Amino acid sequence: MSMDILLYALIVVVVGGTGSVQGTLVGALAIGLIDAFGKALIPDFAMFTMYVALIIILLVKPTGLLGRAQV
């Protein structure tokens, strides 16, 4: 059970942006909403919805939603 929580935590931090507490908060809200709507609307593919969100965020903005660019 703890592995699921660690997976969610990793995805939240990567989506929000490493080094940004506000980004982690935004990432947690985004992943939570995406996962909840995924389970409600398309239950067959619900386990993939947060991975799709992770891939899209990393393709569009590799530093995360509110992450800082590395110098």
C-alpha positions, 0 to 999 in steps of 0.5 A: 500500500505504501508503494501507491502513496510513494508513486502519487507523491513522486508524480505530484512533485514532478508535475508541480516542479522540484524545488517549489512548494507552491508547485507541489500544492498545485500539482497535488490538486491537479493530479487529484482532480485528474485521478478522480475524474478519470476514475469517474468518467473512464474507469477502464483506463483510470490507472493511466490518466495520471501517467498521461498527465505526467507525460503531457506536463513533462513534454510541455514544460519539463521543469514542472508547472511552477518549477524553476529553470536550472542554471 
